[in-house]
C-alpha cells in the first residue's frame, strides 16, 4: 500500500476534501431522523404549526447542505481516483517499456494489457468507493447506533443481535468470493492474450481458413471466463437479499415491540419512526461497508498482479556501465566464448561457446538452419539479451559497459518481419532518425531500392501507410525498413533475413548500395539464400548454437561440409562452373 502514498500525496486536495464532504453529508443523515422525531413528537402531536414550519425549514437547510456536500464529495472522489489511476497507468507503462526481452518473455502480452487496463480500473473503482464511503459508512453506522440507543435502549437490543450476525455473514461471503475473483482475473488474462494474438494474426488465420478453429478456441476461453465470473459473482448475489431480509425482519421486530410501547405510552410515535430510520441507516451502512470490503478484495488481487510488474527485477540495465558516456566509434565486434540460454534453469544452450571477431567495415554472413541460433547471436550485440557466460565486445569494450542508449543508437537491426506504423512514408522513415531531412530520406530509400516504388505512390513520400504496413507488399515493407535502419547511420547494421521477400537481383543491388553507403559500418547479414552471403568477408556457419565453420566462400567450399551442402542444394545448376 506504501506505493500508493506518492499518488495520494500528489492529489491530497481530492483525498482530503472528498472524505470531508462525505463526513458533512453523513452528519446530516444522522440529524435528519432526529428532527423528524421532533416534528412528530412536538409539532404534530401538539398541532404546533409554527414549530413544524421552523423544524421543516431547518431540515430543508440541512438537506441542501447535504446535497452540495454529496455532489462535491463525489466530484472529488471521481477526480482523485481517476488521477491516481492515470498516474499509475503511466508508471506501469513506463516500467514495461524498461523491461528487457527476457522480462517481457515472462509475461504474455495479454497479461500485460489486462494489468494496464482492467487491474488499474479495479484499483480506480476501489479508490473512488473508498473516498466516498471510508468515513461516511462508519460515521453513519456508529452515529446511527448511538442515536438508536439514545432514542430507546430497549429497542436497540434488537439491533445488538442483528448487526453481529449480519457482519459475520458478510465476512464469510467475502472470504469465499476473494479467491474466486483472483481466478476470474487470470481467465481474463487468457482471454485478452488470445484476442490480441488472433486479431494481430487475422491474415494468417484467414489464409489458413482456420477461423472455425479460432472461434472454437475463443469460445472455450470465453466460456471458462464466464464460468469463473459466475462462480465468483454468485457468492455476492446473496449479500443484498440477505441484508434486505435482515432489515425487514428487524423492522418487523422493532414495529412489534415498539408498537406495543407506543400504545402503552412508553415510547412516542415520532421516536419509533426515527428509530426505524436509524435502523435502516445502520443496515445500509453495513451493506456499504461490505461493498467496500468486496471491492477491496478485488483491488487487492489486482494490486498483487500490478506488483508483479512493478517488482519484476529488470535483468538488463546500464546502471553499472563502466563508460556510460562512451560512444561506439567504429563498430568492431568480438564474441569471446559466449554461451546463452533463454531459460536459465534449462541446461540446453541456445548459443554454445561462440567466439569470433569482425573488424569495422567488414561484411559478415551468418548461415545455418532455422532455430540454429542466428538471430539470438546477433541480438546479443545491441543487448536485447545478455550473454550468460563469455563476453560480447564492441570496439574492444564489453557491451555492458556502454549506456544502453549509446550502444543501441549505434546498432540498426532489420528483421524479417518488421513493424511499420500508420502514418506517411516520410514519418515512418523518420522513426529511424527524427531529424532526417527529405533529401537524406530519399538517399536512404535509393540505397534500399525503395525509391522506385515510393515514386509510383500517389503523394510519393506523403503516401499514407496503414497500420503494420498492410497496404504494402512484403518486399516493399522490407525495403522501407532497411531505409529506416540506414537513416540511423549505424556503426553496426544487422539484416536478419530482411531481404527474404526481395528478388535476388534487387537484393544484390541493395548489398552493393550498402557497401558504398556504409563503407565503415560492420554489416551482418543473416540469410537463408547463399547468394545473400556469398560475397561476405566472413561467413559463419551455425549449427545447433555452435560455430560449425567460419571463413570466406572459397575457404568454406574447401573446409565446410555443411556449407558445401547448402551451396549445392541452392546453386546446384552452377555446381560445375562454381567448382571450376
Ligand atoms: P534462428 O535465427 O537460427 O532461426 P533463433 O536464434 O531465432 O534461431 O532461435 C534459436 C533457438 O532459441 C530456437 O530453438 C528457438 O526456439 C529459441 N528461441 C528463440 N527466441 C526465443 C525466446 N524469446 N524465448 C525462448 N526461446 C527462444
Boltz pocket constraint, residues with backbone or C-beta under 6 A from the ligand:
constraints:
  - pocket:
      binder: B
      contacts: [[A, 105], [A, 342], [A, 350], [A, 368], [A, 369], [A, 370], [A, 371], [A, 372], [A, 373], [A, 374], [A, 375], [A, 376], [A, 377]]
      max_distance: 6.0
